[in-house]
Structure formats: structure tokens, C-alpha cells
Amino acid sequence: MNNRATDRFVLALEGTSRTTPKTSGAQDNQNESLDKSGHASTNILSPSHEDLLATAPSPFLAPVIHDPIESSTQASPIIIVAPAESPETTNDAGEGTNANWTSSISKTKDSLKVTGRFIETLLKRLPDVTSGNPAKIVLGLAKMIVEFKQGVGDNMDAVERRIVSVAAQVETVVNAQEGWRPGSEDSKSIERFQTELLKLEELRKECMIRKYADFENDRSRIAEIFETINEARVQFQIEINLQVSQDVHSIQESLRRSLLKDLEPSHLADHKYYLEGEKKEVLRRVVCTPGTRERLLKEIVSWARDPDSRSPTIYWLFGAAGTGKSTIAYTIARRFDFAANDVIVLGGNFFCSRQFEETRFASRIIRTIAYHLALRCKAFAKVLSDSGRFDTIHQSVRTQIEALLIAPWKASESARRVDLSSSSKFLFVIDAVDEIIDNGGSYFLRSLLDAIDMHHLQDIKFFVTGRPDPVLRAHADSFTDKKLYSLELVSRDEVQADIRMYLGTALPHLHHNDTEKLVTAAAGLFIYAATVT
């Protein structure tokens, strides 16, 4: 609606206000005139409207305006909600009536200017509303309603705020689904969503036919539709999140199978491997009996959890055969494998044994713990997979340490910092390196010590057990980033007390004197006590 149309309407009102109520039928013939485009323009208020206004039950007057909108065709009527006041009681001269009408005309003129601007905006918005995209129809209709409300007042109530909120949510869905098409497996919430969008489209068509936005009558319908859309959106979001979770799981599973194939890790060397039959008899994997090795376990746990960057990267525990090294290592591995909320968790483990093919070669250690770490840390897994250096599983231990562990670990640092889904610090447990054949355990540990000293690794630690190796110990003494502990340093009394505790738990009905005899016969070797029980 342009300013000329508004002025013509106001002039018509002014002309009516100067006309006496009791006018002959000839006056009615003057209510129609031609505008500048040559079209008929109907005077909105005939003199008889004064009587209707005085008895109208509604506080609003809804005149019909014909406006060519600068067009050569006849414009359809647009119903505008304009405020009107009931005239006061007039005197014989009609002065009260004229004064009230003058005030009403002024207010109506202001209202029409505002509403006229809305009509122009509405017409500009119609292309958005008539879009073929159902979601964009929602946005266009929502904008129409909100702009109409703002055109006649700023009192946005709960309905309008909800409409604005849902419209913003729908806009997010539109942007996120650009180029996306639902498949046959998608949820029912999509159908529900589209059904409600179609309802809004039908409502829009009704508004187009009537050529006005009847906000007061339609807002309850609109609010109900938007509420249903919002519910469908929430349900859709839940289902999408579940679908994303399933897709991520599928991707991770695919990556796991790929790494399993490429790295060929040892399953038997994992502390979680279920032992049965011959393997169970040969490989005795048990945790420390409660109350035993408490001081030593506390020290190892404290070292592993120490966040100080000066804390040694490697802890080498060594001792004679049968002193319980593997039991300690197994306890530590399980302790940190199931400590999801701890500052450090188990990143990988390898329990060596010369009894089986897949646990007796040093070349199987790094590929196995790298596979375990990839299952724990997605950032590391991606870099490792993208590196494609899986041919190194057939190369030297030093090459494997560099290509399969250190290089991808350092390259994934930035991604690991922002990944809150997994721990940022990992512990590796490698038990009984002396069980590696052809003196491979000493070569492996030497290579690992050299790599740690060269790269100054952060956020990963190694707990290694084995028998004493004087040459390797002399080599390790030249490094500062390590911690060495010999089980021979544990006092005789402490060892005997631990063996006594173990026997009391395993053989609770054994007489005290018999228990003491077994403690003495064990001579500090847990393997003896385990054998007699």
C-alpha cells in the first residue's frame, strides 16, 4: 500500500466526517470515484457507518481498502485491522461527533501508515512463502506473522516468542539439511514434520485467498502447528543423534577391523584374553591378593598418576624368577584398564611368554600396543591409519617404535587436546620381556629407552617388568627419564608378611604352625606359595 492510497483513504474519512448522518440516497452515488490509474476507489465509510460504529460490539473497525499498488490491474481488497473509538454523546450541533471523528481520523491515518508499510513488506515476503521448500514456507509464514504483529504493536506475548523460537530452529534444520534427502529408513518424525509443514502451507493459501493476515484468529492454529513441529524437531534431533552415534560406531568398527588386519596384533598377549585349557595352566594371570604388595603397588600407581612433566616416562621393575613380577604387572594393567575417570588409563599391554608363538617375539609388542592405543584414542587411530606404514610390522623393533607409535602419537597431539571423549594420558604395561626369545627382550627395552630419551614423550608412560640384566641396567643408568626398582630391595620381613597373607587367604583352614613352615620354605618366592596352594 503506497502513501497516495493512504491519503485517499484518509480524505475519504475526512469527507465522511463532514457529512450529516441523514443524507439522501444521492449522496451514496458520490462514494465511488476514480483514482489516478482510472480504477474505481470505493469510499470505505458511508454515512450509515456512523450508526453501525455506535453499536458495533468489537473495539476494532475493519474497513476494506482498494489499492492499485501502482499496477494497471484491479487490486483485490486487503482487510486492515484499524483501531476506532466509539463516539461520545454529541450536542445538537454535532460538535462532539466531529471532534471525536477528527481524533479518530488522525489515529487511523497513523495506523494506516504503519500498516501500509507492513503490507508492502508482506508483498515482498510472498516469494519466500510460496517457495517449494516446505521448511522455507514455515520461515516465510513466521516472518509474515511477526512483522504484522510488529506493525500494529510491540507487545510480543508467549505465542509470538514461541513462533520466533521455532522458526529459528526450523531455519537451523534448513541450513543443516542443505542438499540432504531422507531415505526410506528415516524415522516417522520426518513424516510428522512434513505433515505439519503442509498444514502451514494450507493456512498460507487461506491467507492468500483472503488477502490478509488475520493474526488474532489464526495465531492459535499457528501456535499449535508450531508446537507440533517443535516436538517433531526434538524427536528428529534425538533420532539423528542416535543415528550419528551408530554411524560413528560403524566407522570405528570399520577402522578397528582395518587396523586389526594391518597390524596383526597378538590377542593372547592381552591381559583380558580369556585363558582356558593348556593356556590357563601355563599362563597364571591373577591379581595380587588383597593386603599384599600394598606399598609397592601404591608407589607404582603414584608414579603412573603423577602429572609432573619431570616424572619418569618409564618404570622398570626387575627381579628374580618367581618373585611375583607378572602378578604385579597384571594387577597394574587391570587397575588402569578399568579406571575410566582416572588421570591416566591403560593404553596398551603385552604379556610376554616363550610358551606361545604370538607372545615370544619382540616384533609383536609394538604392533599390539599400538592397536590397543588406537582402540582407546580416536585421534591416534586416525593418524596411524592415514600413515599407511603398516609394512613396518615386518621390520626392526626400532623402526616399529618410530613408525607405529611415536610418529603418530606426536602427529595427533593437537587433535588429542580437543578430544574430550577419551583420556589424554595413557599407560603401557609390558610384562616379562625376559621371556622374549633370542635375547630379544633386552634389545626391545634398549630400543625403547633410546626412543624415550630422544623424543621426550609427553602423556604416555611405560611400566616394564623383567629379570635383572646388568648390561641393560648399565645402559639405563645413563638416562635420566627412567625409574628403576629391584624387588631385591624389598625387605625380607615385608616379603614374608605378604606371603603369609597370601597363604592365609588361599588356605584359610591351615594351622598357624603349618603356615609358618610354608612361609619359611618359600624363601621370598611367591611362585612357591602359589604352587603349594
LUMDREN-9567 format. One line per field, with one value per residue (C-alpha): x, y, z; residue in three letters. Coordinates in steps of 0.5 Angstrom, whole numbers, plus 2048, in hexadecimal, padded with zeros to 3 digits. Example, Ala and Ser with C-alpha at 12.3 -4.5 7.8 and 13.67 -1.06 7.14 Angstrom:
BEGIN
xx	819 | 81B $
yy	7F7 | 7FE $
zz	810 | 80E $
rest	ala | ser $
***
This chain:
BEGIN
xx	800 | 803 | 802 | 7FE | 7F9 | 7F9 | 7F8 | 7F2 | 7EF | 7F0 | 7ED | 7E7 | 7E6 | 7E7 | 7E2 | 7DD | 7DE | 7DC | 7D5 | 7CF | 7CC | 7C6 | 7C8 | 7C3 | 7C5 | 7C8 | 7CE | 7CF | 7D1 | 7D7 | 7DA | 7DD | 7E3 | 7E8 | 7F0 | 7F6 | 7F6 | 7EF | 7EC | 7E6 | 7E8 | 7E2 | 7E2 | 7E2 | 7DE | 7D7 | 7D3 | 7CF | 7D5 | 7D4 | 7CE | 7D2 | 7D8 | 7D4 | 7D1 | 7D7 | 7D9 | 7E0 | 7E5 | 7E8 | 7E6 | 7E8 | 7E7 | 7E8 | 7ED | 7EE | 7F5 | 7F8 | 7FF | 802 | 7FF | 7FB | 7F6 | 7F1 | 7F4 | 7F0 | 7ED | 7F2 | 7EF | 7F2 | 7F1 | 7F1 | 7EF | 7E9 | 7E6 | 7DE | 7DC | 7DA | 7D3 | 7D2 | 7CF | 7C9 | 7CF | 7D3 | 7D9 | 7DB | 7DA | 7DE | 7E4 | 7E4 | 7E4 | 7EA | 7ED | 7EC | 7EE | 7F4 | 7F6 | 7F3 | 7F8 | 7FE | 7FC | 7FB | 802 | 805 | 800 | 801 | 809 | 807 | 803 | 809 | 80E | 808 | 808 | 810 | 810 | 80B | 810 | 813 | 80C | 80B | 812 | 811 | 816 | 811 | 816 | 816 | 80F | 80F | 814 | 810 | 80A | 80D | 810 | 80A | 806 | 80C | 80C | 805 | 805 | 80B | 807 | 801 | 805 | 80B | 807 | 80A | 807 | 809 | 806 | 80A | 810 | 80F | 80E | 814 | 818 | 815 | 816 | 81E | 81E | 81B | 820 | 826 | 823 | 822 | 829 | 82C | 828 | 82A | 82A | 828 | 822 | 81F | 820 | 81B | 81E | 81D | 818 | 811 | 813 | 814 | 80D | 80A | 80F | 80D | 805 | 805 | 809 | 804 | 7FF | 802 | 802 | 7FB | 7FA | 7FE | 7FA | 7F4 | 7F7 | 7F9 | 7F2 | 7EF | 7F5 | 7F6 | 7FA | 7F4 | 7F9 | 7F4 | 7F0 | 7F6 | 7FB | 7F8 | 7F8 | 7FF | 802 | 7FF | 802 | 809 | 809 | 808 | 80D | 812 | 810 | 812 | 818 | 81A | 819 | 81C | 822 | 822 | 822 | 827 | 82C | 82B | 82C | 832 | 834 | 833 | 837 | 83D | 83D | 83C | 842 | 846 | 845 | 847 | 84D | 84E | 84E | 852 | 858 | 857 | 858 | 85E | 862 | 860 | 861 | 861 | 85B | 85E | 863 | 85D | 85B | 854 | 855 | 851 | 855 | 853 | 856 | 85D | 85E | 85B | 85F | 866 | 864 | 862 | 85F | 85C | 85C | 85F | 85C | 859 | 85D | 864 | 869 | 865 | 86B | 86E | 867 | 866 | 86D | 86B | 864 | 867 | 86C | 867 | 863 | 868 | 866 | 86D | 871 | 877 | 874 | 878 | 875 | 877 | 877 | 87B | 879 | 87E | 87F | 881 | 87C | 876 | 876 | 870 | 871 | 86C | 866 | 868 | 868 | 861 | 85F | 861 | 85E | 857 | 858 | 858 | 854 | 84E | 850 | 84C | 84C | 853 | 858 | 85B | 859 | 85B | 85E | 860 | 863 | 867 | 869 | 86F | 86F | 874 | 86F | 86B | 86C | 869 | 86C | 873 | 875 | 877 | 875 | 86E | 86E | 86E | 868 | 864 | 864 | 863 | 85D | 85B | 85C | 858 | 852 | 853 | 855 | 851 | 856 | 85C | 858 | 856 | 85E | 860 | 85B | 85D | 864 | 864 | 86A | 868 | 86D | 872 | 86F | 874 | 87A | 87E | 87B | 87F | 87B | 874 | 875 | 876 | 871 | 86B | 86C | 870 | 86F | 867 | 867 | 86A | 867 | 860 | 862 | 85D | 857 | 858 | 858 | 851 | 84E | 84A | 848 | 84E | 853 | 859 | 85E | 860 | 864 | 867 | 869 | 86E | 86F | 875 | 879 | 87E | 879 | 87B | 87F | 886 | 887 | 882 | 87F | 886 | 886 | 87F | 880 | 886 | 883 | 87D | 882 | 885 | 87F | 87C | 883 | 883 | 87C | 87A | 873 | 86D | 867 | 869 | 86D | 86F | 86F | 874 | 876 | 87B | 881 | 888 | 88C | 893 | 895 | 88E | 88E | 894 | 892 | 88B | 88F | 892 | 88B | 887 | 880 | 87F | 87E | 881 | 87F | 881 | 87D | 883 | 883 | 87C | 87E | 87D | 878 | 874 | 874 | 873 | 86D | 86A | 86B | 868 | 862 | 861 | 861 | 85C | 857 | 859 | 859 | 854 | 854 | 85B | 85E | 863 | 869 | 868 | 867 | 86E | 871 | 86F | 871 | 878 | 878 | 876 | 87C | 879 | 877 | 86F | 870 | 871 | 86B | 867 | 869 | 867 | 860 $
yy	800 | 807 | 80D | 810 | 80A | 80C | 813 | 812 | 80D | 813 | 818 | 814 | 813 | 81B | 81C | 817 | 81A | 821 | 81D | 81D | 817 | 818 | 818 | 816 | 811 | 815 | 816 | 80F | 810 | 814 | 80F | 80C | 810 | 80E | 80E | 810 | 80A | 80A | 805 | 805 | 807 | 806 | 80A | 806 | 809 | 80B | 810 | 80A | 807 | 80C | 808 | 802 | 804 | 807 | 800 | 7FC | 7F6 | 7F6 | 7FB | 7FB | 7FD | 7F9 | 7FD | 7FB | 7FF | 7FE | 800 | 7FF | 7FE | 802 | 7FD | 7FD | 7F8 | 7F8 | 7F6 | 7F2 | 7F4 | 7F4 | 7F4 | 7F8 | 7F8 | 7FF | 802 | 806 | 809 | 80A | 811 | 815 | 818 | 81E | 824 | 827 | 82A | 823 | 827 | 821 | 81C | 820 | 821 | 819 | 817 | 81C | 819 | 812 | 814 | 816 | 810 | 80C | 810 | 80E | 807 | 806 | 809 | 803 | 7FE | 800 | 7FF | 7F8 | 7F7 | 7F9 | 7F4 | 7EF | 7EF | 7EF | 7E9 | 7E5 | 7E2 | 7DF | 7DC | 7D9 | 7D5 | 7CE | 7CC | 7CA | 7CD | 7D4 | 7D4 | 7D4 | 7D9 | 7DE | 7DD | 7DE | 7E5 | 7E7 | 7E6 | 7E9 | 7EF | 7F0 | 7F0 | 7F5 | 7F9 | 7FA | 7FA | 7F7 | 7F3 | 7EC | 7E7 | 7E0 | 7DD | 7E2 | 7E1 | 7D9 | 7DA | 7DE | 7D9 | 7D3 | 7D7 | 7D8 | 7D0 | 7CF | 7D3 | 7CF | 7C9 | 7CC | 7CE | 7C8 | 7C3 | 7C7 | 7C2 | 7BC | 7B8 | 7B3 | 7AC | 7A6 | 7A4 | 7AB | 7AC | 7AD | 7B4 | 7B7 | 7B5 | 7B8 | 7BE | 7BF | 7BE | 7C4 | 7C8 | 7C6 | 7C9 | 7CF | 7D0 | 7CF | 7D4 | 7D9 | 7D7 | 7D9 | 7E0 | 7E1 | 7E0 | 7E5 | 7E9 | 7EB | 7E8 | 7E7 | 7E6 | 7E6 | 7E1 | 7DD | 7DD | 7D7 | 7D3 | 7D5 | 7D4 | 7CD | 7CB | 7CE | 7CB | 7C4 | 7C6 | 7C7 | 7C1 | 7BD | 7C1 | 7BF | 7B8 | 7B8 | 7BB | 7B5 | 7B0 | 7B4 | 7B4 | 7AC | 7AB | 7AF | 7AB | 7A5 | 7A8 | 7AA | 7A3 | 7A0 | 7A4 | 7A2 | 79B | 79B | 79E | 799 | 794 | 797 | 798 | 791 | 78E | 793 | 793 | 78B | 78C | 787 | 785 | 780 | 786 | 78A | 78A | 789 | 783 | 77D | 777 | 770 | 769 | 769 | 770 | 771 | 76C | 76F | 777 | 778 | 77F | 781 | 788 | 789 | 786 | 78C | 78E | 78C | 790 | 796 | 79B | 799 | 79A | 7A1 | 7A3 | 7A1 | 7A4 | 7AA | 7AA | 7A9 | 7AE | 7B4 | 7B9 | 7BD | 7BD | 7BB | 7B5 | 7AF | 7AC | 7A5 | 7A1 | 79A | 795 | 78F | 78A | 782 | 77D | 77B | 782 | 784 | 789 | 786 | 787 | 78E | 790 | 78C | 790 | 797 | 795 | 794 | 799 | 79F | 79B | 79C | 7A3 | 7A7 | 7AD | 7AD | 7B2 | 7AC | 7A6 | 7A0 | 7A1 | 79A | 794 | 78E | 788 | 784 | 77D | 778 | 772 | 775 | 778 | 77E | 780 | 77E | 783 | 78B | 78C | 78B | 790 | 797 | 795 | 792 | 798 | 79D | 799 | 79A | 7A1 | 7A2 | 79F | 7A4 | 7AA | 7AC | 7B2 | 7AD | 7A8 | 7AC | 7AF | 7A8 | 7A5 | 7AB | 7AA | 7A3 | 7A1 | 79A | 797 | 798 | 792 | 78E | 793 | 794 | 796 | 79D | 79E | 79C | 7A0 | 7A6 | 7A5 | 7A2 | 7A5 | 7AB | 7AF | 7AE | 7B0 | 7B6 | 7B8 | 7B7 | 7BC | 7C2 | 7BD | 7BA | 7C0 | 7C2 | 7BB | 7BA | 7B3 | 7B0 | 7B0 | 7B5 | 7B0 | 7A9 | 7A4 | 79E | 797 | 793 | 78C | 787 | 78A | 785 | 780 | 782 | 77D | 77E | 784 | 788 | 78B | 78E | 791 | 793 | 797 | 79A | 79D | 79F | 7A3 | 7A6 | 7A9 | 7AC | 7AF | 7B2 | 7B4 | 7B7 | 7B4 | 7B7 | 7B4 | 7AD | 7A8 | 7A1 | 79C | 796 | 790 | 78B | 787 | 78B | 78D | 790 | 792 | 796 | 799 | 79C | 79F | 7A1 | 7A5 | 7AA | 7AC | 7B1 | 7B0 | 7A9 | 7A6 | 79F | 79B | 794 | 78F | 78D | 794 | 792 | 790 | 788 | 78A | 78D | 788 | 782 | 786 | 787 | 77F | 77E | 782 | 77E | 777 | 779 | 77B | 775 | 770 | 773 | 76D | 76B | 76B | 771 | 76D | 76A | 771 | 773 | 76D | 76F | 776 | 774 | 76F | 774 | 778 | 77E | 77B | 77C | 776 | 771 | 773 | 773 | 76C | 769 | 76C $
zz	800 | 7FE | 801 | 7FC | 7FD | 805 | 804 | 7FF | 805 | 80A | 805 | 805 | 80C | 80D | 808 | 80B | 812 | 80F | 80C | 810 | 812 | 80F | 808 | 802 | 7FD | 7F8 | 7FD | 7FC | 7F5 | 7F7 | 7FB | 7F5 | 7F1 | 7EC | 7EE | 7EA | 7E7 | 7E5 | 7E9 | 7EE | 7F5 | 7FA | 800 | 806 | 80B | 808 | 80D | 80F | 812 | 818 | 81A | 81A | 81D | 823 | 824 | 822 | 827 | 825 | 827 | 820 | 81A | 813 | 80D | 806 | 802 | 7FB | 7F9 | 7F2 | 7F5 | 7EF | 7EA | 7E4 | 7E6 | 7EC | 7F3 | 7F7 | 7FE | 803 | 80A | 80F | 817 | 819 | 820 | 821 | 826 | 828 | 827 | 82D | 82E | 82A | 82A | 826 | 821 | 821 | 823 | 828 | 822 | 81D | 823 | 824 | 81D | 81B | 821 | 81E | 817 | 81A | 81E | 818 | 813 | 817 | 818 | 810 | 80F | 814 | 811 | 80A | 80B | 80D | 807 | 803 | 807 | 807 | 7FF | 7FF | 803 | 7FF | 7FA | 801 | 803 | 7FC | 7FC | 7FA | 800 | 806 | 80B | 808 | 808 | 80F | 810 | 80B | 80E | 815 | 813 | 810 | 817 | 81B | 816 | 816 | 81E | 81E | 819 | 81E | 824 | 828 | 82D | 82C | 830 | 831 | 82B | 827 | 82A | 829 | 822 | 821 | 825 | 821 | 81B | 81C | 81E | 817 | 814 | 817 | 814 | 80D | 80E | 810 | 80B | 805 | 7FF | 804 | 802 | 807 | 806 | 807 | 80D | 810 | 816 | 817 | 81A | 813 | 810 | 816 | 815 | 80E | 80F | 814 | 80F | 80A | 80F | 80F | 807 | 807 | 80C | 808 | 802 | 806 | 808 | 801 | 7FF | 804 | 802 | 80A | 810 | 815 | 81B | 820 | 81D | 81A | 820 | 824 | 81E | 81C | 823 | 823 | 81D | 81F | 826 | 822 | 81D | 823 | 826 | 820 | 81F | 826 | 825 | 81E | 822 | 826 | 821 | 81D | 823 | 823 | 81C | 81C | 822 | 81F | 818 | 81D | 820 | 819 | 817 | 81D | 81C | 815 | 817 | 81C | 817 | 812 | 818 | 81A | 813 | 812 | 819 | 81A | 822 | 827 | 82A | 82F | 832 | 834 | 83C | 83A | 836 | 839 | 83B | 83A | 83A | 839 | 838 | 83F | 842 | 83F | 840 | 847 | 847 | 84D | 851 | 858 | 85E | 862 | 867 | 863 | 860 | 862 | 863 | 85C | 859 | 85C | 859 | 852 | 852 | 855 | 84F | 84A | 84C | 84D | 849 | 84A | 843 | 847 | 849 | 845 | 83F | 840 | 847 | 846 | 84B | 84B | 850 | 850 | 84D | 852 | 856 | 853 | 84E | 849 | 84E | 850 | 848 | 848 | 84E | 84B | 844 | 847 | 84C | 846 | 841 | 845 | 847 | 842 | 846 | 849 | 846 | 842 | 83F | 83C | 835 | 834 | 837 | 835 | 839 | 836 | 836 | 833 | 833 | 82D | 826 | 827 | 82D | 82D | 827 | 828 | 822 | 824 | 82A | 827 | 822 | 827 | 82C | 826 | 824 | 82C | 82C | 825 | 828 | 82E | 82B | 824 | 822 | 823 | 81F | 819 | 818 | 819 | 814 | 80F | 80F | 80C | 80F | 810 | 80D | 812 | 816 | 813 | 814 | 81A | 821 | 821 | 81A | 81D | 823 | 81F | 819 | 81D | 824 | 825 | 81E | 81E | 825 | 824 | 81E | 822 | 827 | 825 | 824 | 82A | 82E | 82C | 82C | 833 | 831 | 833 | 839 | 837 | 83A | 839 | 83D | 839 | 83D | 83A | 83F | 83F | 839 | 83B | 838 | 831 | 82D | 82B | 830 | 82C | 833 | 834 | 82D | 82E | 834 | 832 | 82C | 830 | 835 | 82F | 82C | 832 | 833 | 82C | 82C | 833 | 832 | 836 | 838 | 838 | 83D | 83C | 842 | 840 | 844 | 843 | 846 | 848 | 842 | 845 | 83E | 83C | 843 | 842 | 83B | 83F | 844 | 83F | 83E | 843 | 840 | 844 | 84A | 84C | 852 | 854 | 858 | 85C | 85F | 863 | 86A | 86C | 871 | 86C | 867 | 86D | 86F | 868 | 867 | 86E | 86C | 865 | 869 | 86E | 868 | 864 | 869 | 86F | 873 | 873 | 87A | 87C | 87D | 876 | 873 | 876 | 874 | 86C | 86D | 86F | 86A | 864 | 866 | 863 | 85C | 85B | 856 | 85B | 85F | 859 | 857 | 85E | 85E $
rest	met | asn | asn | arg | ala | thr | asp | arg | phe | val | leu | ala | leu | glu | gly | thr | ser | arg | thr | thr | pro | lys | thr | ser | gly | ala | gln | asp | asn | gln | asn | glu | ser | leu | asp | lys | ser | gly | his | ala | ser | thr | asn | ile | leu | ser | pro | ser | his | glu | asp | leu | leu | ala | thr | ala | pro | ser | pro | phe | leu | ala | pro | val | ile | his | asp | pro | ile | glu | ser | ser | thr | gln | ala | ser | pro | ile | ile | ile | val | ala | pro | ala | glu | ser | pro | glu | thr | thr | asn | asp | ala | gly | glu | gly | thr | asn | ala | asn | trp | thr | ser | ser | ile | ser | lys | thr | lys | asp | ser | leu | lys | val | thr | gly | arg | phe | ile | glu | thr | leu | leu | lys | arg | leu | pro | asp | val | thr | ser | gly | asn | pro | ala | lys | ile | val | leu | gly | leu | ala | lys | met | ile | val | glu | phe | lys | gln | gly | val | gly | asp | asn | met | asp | ala | val | glu | arg | arg | ile | val | ser | val | ala | ala | gln | val | glu | thr | val | val | asn | ala | gln | glu | gly | trp | arg | pro | gly | ser | glu | asp | ser | lys | ser | ile | glu | arg | phe | gln | thr | glu | leu | leu | lys | leu | glu | glu | leu | arg | lys | glu | cys | met | ile | arg | lys | tyr | ala | asp | phe | glu | asn | asp | arg | ser | arg | ile | ala | glu | ile | phe | glu | thr | ile | asn | glu | ala | arg | val | gln | phe | gln | ile | glu | ile | asn | leu | gln | val | ser | gln | asp | val | his | ser | ile | gln | glu | ser | leu | arg | arg | ser | leu | leu | lys | asp | leu | glu | pro | ser | his | leu | ala | asp | his | lys | tyr | tyr | leu | glu | gly | glu | lys | lys | glu | val | leu | arg | arg | val | val | cys | thr | pro | gly | thr | arg | glu | arg | leu | leu | lys | glu | ile | val | ser | trp | ala | arg | asp | pro | asp | ser | arg | ser | pro | thr | ile | tyr | trp | leu | phe | gly | ala | ala | gly | thr | gly | lys | ser | thr | ile | ala | tyr | thr | ile | ala | arg | arg | phe | asp | phe | ala | ala | asn | asp | val | ile | val | leu | gly | gly | asn | phe | phe | cys | ser | arg | gln | phe | glu | glu | thr | arg | phe | ala | ser | arg | ile | ile | arg | thr | ile | ala | tyr | his | leu | ala | leu | arg | cys | lys | ala | phe | ala | lys | val | leu | ser | asp | ser | gly | arg | phe | asp | thr | ile | his | gln | ser | val | arg | thr | gln | ile | glu | ala | leu | leu | ile | ala | pro | trp | lys | ala | ser | glu | ser | ala | arg | arg | val | asp | leu | ser | ser | ser | ser | lys | phe | leu | phe | val | ile | asp | ala | val | asp | glu | ile | ile | asp | asn | gly | gly | ser | tyr | phe | leu | arg | ser | leu | leu | asp | ala | ile | asp | met | his | his | leu | gln | asp | ile | lys | phe | phe | val | thr | gly | arg | pro | asp | pro | val | leu | arg | ala | his | ala | asp | ser | phe | thr | asp | lys | lys | leu | tyr | ser | leu | glu | leu | val | ser | arg | asp | glu | val | gln | ala | asp | ile | arg | met | tyr | leu | gly | thr | ala | leu | pro | his | leu | his | his | asn | asp | thr | glu | lys | leu | val | thr | ala | ala | ala | gly | leu | phe | ile | tyr | ala | ala | thr | val | thr $
***
